[in-house]
Amino acid sequence: MERKILLLGNPELYKVSGEVKEEELEELRPVFEDMFDCIRGIRRDYGFGRAIAAPQIGVCKRLICILTDKPYVIINPSLEFTDDEMMELMDDCMSFPNLLVKVRRYRHCILRYRDENWNSREMRMDDDMAELIQHEYDHLDGILATMRAVDNKSFVMKEK
């Protein structure tokens, strides 16, 4: 089911999400599917979208879904930054789909998480994928890209 995505300014987006417990896994499976449906809906309506964090649909859990080469369910992620190399880029977000924000992110990271079967996983992420996971991870801590803007001139409205 394609749920309503919470928009910039909604107080729910600024809450810190709680960890998922293994016993919650089965009841969260429909949420995984709803999150993938939301990604597909944003792609249809706005032409972008690779990932979504559970807080963006009002579920305050440490859960991210990524839809790139295949679907990934990322539960209770942790990030390790492998060096200090940074990059600047224009970031978009499903919670403010017509706005771009210039942010600074780490270029490389290691993602550790549990998958949808509660298996421990680890992935090295670089460049655009490192940026993507940092963006989604921030949502779990109640941080939006607007709060990471490089400066007060880092905002651009998208043309329709």
BELZI-V341784 format. One record per pair of residues at least 6 apart in sequence whose C-alpha atoms are under 7 Angstrom apart, sorted by sequence separation. I is the first residue (numbers start at 1). GAP is how many residues later the second one is. D is the distance in whole Angstrom. If there is no record, write none. Layout:
BEGIN
i->I gap->GAP d->D
i->I gap->GAP d->D
END
This chain:
BEGIN
i->42 gap->6 d->6
i->43 gap->6 d->6
i->54 gap->6 d->6
i->55 gap->6 d->7
i->66 gap->6 d->5
i->114 gap->6 d->5
i->115 gap->6 d->7
i->138 gap->6 d->7
i->42 gap->7 d->6
i->54 gap->7 d->6
i->65 gap->7 d->6
i->66 gap->7 d->7
i->92 gap->7 d->6
i->113 gap->7 d->6
i->114 gap->7 d->6
i->65 gap->8 d->5
i->92 gap->8 d->5
i->113 gap->8 d->5
i->54 gap->9 d->5
i->64 gap->9 d->6
i->65 gap->9 d->6
i->91 gap->9 d->5
i->92 gap->9 d->7
i->112 gap->9 d->6
i->113 gap->9 d->7
i->39 gap->10 d->6
i->53 gap->10 d->6
i->54 gap->10 d->6
i->64 gap->10 d->5
i->90 gap->10 d->6
i->91 gap->10 d->5
i->112 gap->10 d->4
i->135 gap->10 d->7
i->39 gap->11 d->6
i->53 gap->11 d->4
i->63 gap->11 d->6
i->64 gap->11 d->7
i->90 gap->11 d->5
i->91 gap->11 d->6
i->111 gap->11 d->6
i->112 gap->11 d->7
i->39 gap->12 d->6
i->52 gap->12 d->6
i->53 gap->12 d->6
i->63 gap->12 d->5
i->90 gap->12 d->4
i->91 gap->12 d->7
i->110 gap->12 d->7
i->111 gap->12 d->5
i->39 gap->13 d->7
i->52 gap->13 d->6
i->62 gap->13 d->6
i->63 gap->13 d->6
i->89 gap->13 d->5
i->90 gap->13 d->6
i->110 gap->13 d->6
i->111 gap->13 d->6
i->51 gap->14 d->6
i->52 gap->14 d->7
i->62 gap->14 d->5
i->88 gap->14 d->7
i->89 gap->14 d->6
i->110 gap->14 d->4
i->51 gap->15 d->4
i->88 gap->15 d->6
i->89 gap->15 d->7
i->109 gap->15 d->6
i->110 gap->15 d->6
i->50 gap->16 d->6
i->51 gap->16 d->6
i->88 gap->16 d->4
i->109 gap->16 d->5
i->35 gap->17 d->7
i->50 gap->17 d->5
i->87 gap->17 d->6
i->88 gap->17 d->6
i->108 gap->17 d->6
i->109 gap->17 d->7
i->50 gap->18 d->6
i->86 gap->18 d->7
i->87 gap->18 d->6
i->108 gap->18 d->4
i->86 gap->19 d->5
i->87 gap->19 d->6
i->107 gap->19 d->6
i->108 gap->19 d->6
i->86 gap->20 d->4
i->87 gap->20 d->6
i->107 gap->20 d->5
i->85 gap->21 d->6
i->86 gap->21 d->5
i->109 gap->21 d->6
i->84 gap->22 d->7
i->85 gap->22 d->6
i->108 gap->22 d->6
i->107 gap->23 d->6
i->107 gap->24 d->7
i->106 gap->25 d->7
i->82 gap->26 d->6
i->105 gap->26 d->6
i->81 gap->27 d->6
i->82 gap->27 d->6
i->81 gap->28 d->4
i->36 gap->29 d->7
i->80 gap->29 d->5
i->81 gap->29 d->6
i->35 gap->30 d->6
i->79 gap->30 d->6
i->80 gap->30 d->5
i->3 gap->31 d->6
i->79 gap->31 d->6
i->80 gap->31 d->7
i->2 gap->32 d->6
i->79 gap->32 d->5
i->1 gap->33 d->5
i->32 gap->33 d->7
i->78 gap->33 d->6
i->79 gap->33 d->6
i->77 gap->34 d->7
i->78 gap->34 d->5
i->2 gap->35 d->5
i->3 gap->35 d->6
i->77 gap->35 d->6
i->78 gap->35 d->6
i->1 gap->36 d->6
i->2 gap->36 d->5
i->77 gap->36 d->4
i->76 gap->37 d->6
i->75 gap->38 d->6
i->76 gap->38 d->6
i->2 gap->39 d->7
i->56 gap->39 d->7
i->74 gap->39 d->6
i->75 gap->39 d->5
i->74 gap->40 d->6
i->75 gap->40 d->6
i->20 gap->41 d->6
i->74 gap->41 d->5
i->13 gap->42 d->6
i->18 gap->42 d->6
i->19 gap->42 d->6
i->20 gap->42 d->6
i->73 gap->42 d->6
i->13 gap->43 d->6
i->17 gap->43 d->5
i->18 gap->43 d->5
i->19 gap->43 d->5
i->73 gap->43 d->6
i->17 gap->44 d->5
i->18 gap->44 d->6
i->101 gap->44 d->7
i->17 gap->45 d->6
i->101 gap->45 d->6
i->103 gap->45 d->6
i->12 gap->46 d->7
i->103 gap->46 d->5
i->104 gap->46 d->7
i->102 gap->47 d->6
i->103 gap->47 d->5
i->101 gap->48 d->6
i->102 gap->48 d->6
i->6 gap->50 d->5
i->5 gap->51 d->6
i->6 gap->51 d->6
i->5 gap->52 d->5
i->102 gap->52 d->5
i->4 gap->53 d->6
i->101 gap->53 d->5
i->102 gap->53 d->7
i->3 gap->54 d->7
i->101 gap->54 d->5
i->20 gap->55 d->7
i->100 gap->55 d->6
i->101 gap->55 d->6
i->20 gap->56 d->6
i->99 gap->56 d->7
i->100 gap->56 d->5
i->19 gap->57 d->6
i->99 gap->57 d->6
i->100 gap->57 d->6
i->99 gap->58 d->5
i->100 gap->58 d->7
i->98 gap->59 d->6
i->99 gap->59 d->6
i->98 gap->60 d->5
i->64 gap->72 d->7
i->62 gap->78 d->6
i->53 gap->83 d->6
i->52 gap->84 d->6
i->55 gap->84 d->7
i->55 gap->85 d->7
i->53 gap->86 d->6
i->8 gap->87 d->6
i->53 gap->87 d->7
i->7 gap->88 d->4
i->8 gap->88 d->6
i->6 gap->89 d->6
i->7 gap->89 d->6
i->5 gap->90 d->6
i->22 gap->96 d->7
i->17 gap->123 d->5
i->16 gap->124 d->6
i->17 gap->124 d->6
i->16 gap->125 d->4
i->15 gap->126 d->7
i->16 gap->126 d->5
i->15 gap->127 d->5
i->14 gap->128 d->4
i->13 gap->129 d->6
i->14 gap->129 d->6
END
